[in-house]
Amino acid sequence: MSSLLAQYEQEAQQIQRSGMGTTGFINILMEEEPAMFSKLRVNIPSRAPVQRLVASNDIALIALTDNTIYRINQKYPDKFEELDLGKPMTVPMRIVGIFLDPWGQHALVSVASKHGDAQPELLFLSGKSTKFRLSSRARGCEITAVGWNHINNTPATTGPILAGSSKGLLFECEFLAETDRMFLMSWEKCWKEAYDIGKGSIMPILGLEFHKALAVSDRYYVLAITANRIYQFAGSTSGPDDKPILLQIFNSNLNSSIPEQYLEISPPLKNSRLQFYFNQIKEAPKTYGWLNSKGLFHSDVDSTSLPGQNRFAACKVVKFGSADGVAPDLPTSFTLTQFHAVFLYPDRIEAVCLLNEEKIFEDQFQTELSGKLLGISKDSLKGYIWVYSEKSVFKYKVTQENRNMWKVFLDAGDFERALDFSKDNVKHMETVLVRKAETLFQKEKYLESAHAFAETQSSFEEIALKFLQKWEIEALKTFLRLKLEKIKPQDKTQITMLCIWVIELFMNQLGELRDSGKSDSAEYALLQNHFDSFMSHRLVQECARNNCDTIYDLMASHGDKDNLDKFTLLNKDYERVIAQNIQKNCFDEALNVLREHGRKDSFYQFAPALMQAIPKRMVQALIGQGRSLSPAKLIPALVLCDKGSSDLQAWETIRYLKHCVEDLQCKDQAIHNYLLALYARLDPGKLMDYLSRQGTEISLVNYDPHYALRICQEREIKEACVQLSCLLGLWESAVDLALLVNLELAKQTASQTPDDNELRKRLWLKIARHVVEETKDVKQAMAFMEQCELIKIEDILPFFSDFEKIDHFKESICKSLQEYNQHIQELKEEMEEATKSAEVIREEINAFKNKSAFVSGYDTCHLCDQQLMSRAFFLFPCSHRFHMDCLQTQVIPMLSSKQLARLKELQLKLASMTVKEDAASIGSSAISTREQVRSEVDSLVAGECIYCGENMIRSIDRPFIDEADHDDIMKDWE
């Protein structure tokens, strides 16, 4: 059951947490926030009042007034471990101080005689030992302060530490947990006097701290205080192996001509205290605090200062308030946290912010119940603050100490640190950013203010209006650009508005510089670079693509052609760039852009203009595109250029079309027709070469022969007309045209005719008539007749006049009669051979009619292997025998569709005949209808042997297994 005091303390804490004070006012919070300093009572032995307490790493040492010392491990809070002080004391002693290292592994207890009739002693406790050991080397020294080695956490040794005495002496010492018997080394490894602060006078050392500047260096930093002074020593050592280590620091100060570095405050304060604050115990301390009669001096620890520098100049002072004419109420002790100092008074503790000296916490104690508060100790490892009185011990847990630091730094104007401490709270961060931006704006730092405003959620319109009222266009532009970077990509409307606005501002600034003649200045170049950088932003490029027409109009309205060209290139609107260059008659630049960035459609679009202006370069560009362009789509542009007054464009067109035909092997008829037309107009000789290369097979030529013939007729190119007429099969027209050119062309044309003797004879007669009528020369006509074997003398005689002498034709007529006579003899011989062949065939037919074969009763069908005589069968001359139905089954798949249809028709007709109809013809010499149908069926089914006939030969490439049955048969085989 808890005591009345404990119940009262718990009730008081509940009232404080509920937010209700003595006034009855209830502070209702939207969200309950844990107390920054929460108090917890600690159970302690109650055999005597508490005299001293220290705590580290959840280990507390409590000294009672009866000189008993207990060790309490917070893992087992109800277990009190009494420690043995060792040698019994013969005279009344008092405990001067208890000192516990930061890791809770080593402890020193300083004791002195109450009446001064015995020497002071120093007791040492290590590890988990419960018995103190008396230091023989420290006898006679009343130790009042100890500076522990914060980076040493080895239970075997304390490492080098410092001890300060009541006489102002500093000692370097080191204690071992156990005696090293192997090396015969005492547990008191080191005890050497290092420095005398008092220089012979008594100046008790009330606080002592030291640390290694960096873990990898050998530089140390020492602070020591007396009742009215604070000393600082700094120096380097030669290394960890050169011991004693810390003694070297003081020796370097003694040997230096630089005077002691200390700060003196009057009047002296008997309970002056010194504290370090560590973020991490093994790291260098961040700050230190010194409690003196003027207040609390605190500063960042600077271990990098050089000897002779005033290291206390940057100290800040927390002063203690007092009423007029009344001495200030000074605390008896204190400890440091990251941002606060916790002061101990006899009846209360107070927490004061080190930054603004504002009291943020106070806890009053009922001294009549708990007794007067005696001391305060901080556990640097665990972060707890221990407070003790004669009857009670408490510990405070510090929670979210930095919760209001953003506001403190904000009020102090340190916006960067305020932002650091408000990152976890959007509302606080917004407040800091707005204050920072407004402060910069009031200081007329408009660019910096624009950067700050862009980070806030303040009204966009209000901020823009602020800069417009001051006409700070550069700051406004910066603000808009930064806001653009923070807008989400889906907010298209805001992005568009900001982009257009910023572009408008840039255009205004650039336009003003151009108007003032500064277009070549460094200022203009810098502004242009900023604009180019802005336009290359991803969101700006996307907005520009979606609103390119608006931006084009905006730039055009400012007359900024250079940026308009750049924008079109940046936006990859190459068609507009090309069009602009063509409008400015910059055809070469337009062609360069077209070749470098143009798409296929761009070539088709701009080819007419560029072909008219620079045909040679344009054709070269078209040729360079190779097969990526469709020549047919370029024909409109080429035809348009062909209508120009200059033949240069036409010749360049021919060059491109020739490239398409010869190099690209283009088969498009339109291309070939156009090339043919240009040849006909400009170079008929090349036309003939082209027609010759195309060949004389109409199905293989790539041009339209009818179109080509019409063009050549219009241009009166007769040789080409002859060749095209031959290609179209207009042989008589071709010969007629050829006769108008020359006789040799006509003869060549006539000899090209296909294997049609009548046509060839007719063409040669046409030529012969021309020769006879034109030359009137009988000898030449006779010589011409010899050039074609189809023409006889009787064919050309009608062309001569009736008055020509027969002597001119005598030789030819005789030759013709001899040829006729020879031909008659050949016909007679052929007739005799045909008569003999007919006689032989007739004899074979008669012999076949009388041929017979024998069938035995044991003979079987070659298909089913059953007796042949069991049903109707067929016997072939090759001796193969088949049942009628077996043969029909095998033959039907081999029949053509027409034969199969006829077979089904005959079978139906045969099935429909009755016996009466069949008997009508019995006794008649004529074959019955049924027999006729049967005979036709047999001719279809048994027309030939299925093993020896043509069907067997035709089925040689037929697979043994049908495709439809292949899968099933394969499965059976598996």
Buried (B, 14 or more C-beta within 10 A) or exposed (E): EEEEBBEBBEEBBEEBEEEEEEEEEEEEEEEEEEBBBBBEBBBBEEEEEBBBBBBBBBBBBBBBBEBBBBBBBBEEBEEBBEBEBBEEEEEEBBBBBBBBBBBBBBBBBBBBBEEEEBEBBBBBBBEEBEEBBBBEBBEEBBBBBBBBBBBBBEBEBBBBBBBBBBBBBBBBBBBBBEBEEEEEEEBBBBBBEBBBBBEEEEBBBBBBBBBBBEEEEBBBBBBBBBBBBBBBBBBEBEEEEEBBBBBBBBBBBEEEEEEBBBBEBEEBBEBBBBBBBBEEBEEBBBBBBBBBBBBBBBBEBEBEBEBEBEBBEEBBBBEBEEEEEEEEEBBBBBBBBBBBBBBBBBEBBBBBBBBEBEEBBEBEBEBEBBBBBBBBBBBBBBBBBBBBBBBBBBBBBBEEBBBBBBBBBBEEEBBEBBBBBBEEEEEBBBBBBBBBBBBBBEEEBBBBBBBBBBBBEBEBEEBBEBBEEBEBBBBBBBBBBBBBEEBEEEEBEBBBBBBBBBBBBBBEBBBEBBEEEBEEEEEBEEBBEBBBEBBEBEBBBBBBEBBBEBBBEBBEEBEBEEBBBBBBBBBEBBBBBBBBBBEEEBBEBBBBBBBEBBEEEBBBBBBBBBBBBBBEBBBBBBBEBEEEBBBBEBBEBBBBBBEEEEBEBBBBBBBBBBBBBEEBEBEBBBBBBBBBBBBBBBBBEBBBEBBEEBEEEEEEBBBBBEBBBEBBBEBEBBBBBBBBBBBBEBBEBBBBBBBEBEBEBBBEBBEBBEEEEEBBBBBBBBBBBBBBEEEEEBEEBBEBBEEBEBBBBEBBEEBBEEEEEEEEBEEBBEEBEEEEEEEEEEEEEEEEEEEEEEEEEEEEEEEEEEEEEEEEEEBBBBBBEEBBEEEEBBBBEEEBBBBBBBBBBBBBEBBEEEBBEBBEEBBEBBEEBEEEEEEEBEEEEEEBBBEEBBEBBBEBBBEBBBBBBEBEEEEEEEEEEEEEEEEEEEEEEE
